[in-house]
Amino acid sequence: MKKSQIGFLFILPWLLGLIIFTVFPIIAALYISMTDWSIIGQETFIGFRNFGNIFSDPAFYKALLVTMRYAVLAIPLTIIMALLVALSVNNQYKGIGIFRTIFYMPSIVSGVAVAIVFKWILDPSYGALNSLLRIFGITGPNWLYDSAWVLPSYLIMAVWGASGGLYIYLAALKDIPKELYEAATIDGAGWRQKIRYVTLPMLTPILFYNLVIGLIGAFRKFTDAYVLGGAGEEGVFYMVYLYRQAFSFYKMGYATALAWILFVIILGLTLIINYTKKYWVYSERK
């Protein structure tokens, strides 16, 4: 038996898994998006009618707007917060590992559990946040029960759980050559100049990675939004809208078309970000 054939046998399980669990579902989803199907019963092929109905549905644009506003604000906030936390714990002080663990814990907690906890924290009458504000004589808002405060409520949750990329940043910080900081010190640079001209440029590949991952995560936001909701449909994110169409109204073909549109949006934005990479991401090949 040739070496190429032996190699093919080794990758055959992976190849079968790719075909069965990735390629086939993609093809099936494309077909379902062109049908009128209520999950139960026989589907009816209707071509691209679902896509036409989506683009004439005001609820679609509302859900997309809610998601995009959240993404525009939450992505930079979480990246900056995670970076600041990583810089603050990037030391070898005694007991620093405890703080790293504490900061990282929000990223491993179940999304449903986080939503339930924040439902109590953001309760306008008995919540911890408004109770804290009352100590200082401040009347807290109604948070999720006021359409104007729904987005800030979700941003608070996003910042709280922003430490998911903590250890990625820490690994990148450890990988920065110490010689660069020593050279900056010799040139008279302070800690601000070191961060601006050494740390941040060297971290741009990680910032790029977290930007793309954050973009995907923001547009796929579902769990806490589904549990908590929000006044005036401000808590209906794109994935919540998609879920409702599929499992509340039993429009599986319509929901699958929504999923394809989401795929195209994320792909397009990712390609745009990837195009801009050459202008701000540091590479040794430059």
Secondary structure, 3 states (H helix, E strand, C coil): CCHHHHHHHHHHHHHHHHHHHHHHHHHHHHHHCCEECCCCCCCEECCCHHHHHHHCCHHHHHHHHHHHHHHHHHHHHHHHHHHHHHHHCCCCCCCHHHHHHHHHHHHHCCHHHHHHHHHHHCCCCCCHHHHHHHHCCCCCCCHHHCHHHHHHHHHHHHHHCHHHHHHHHHHHHHHCCHHHHHHHHHCCCCHHHHHHHHHHHHHHHHHHHHHHHHHHHHHCCCHHHHHHCCHHHCCCCHHHHHHHHHHCCCCHHHHHHHHHHHHHHHHHHHHHHHHHHHHHCCCCCC
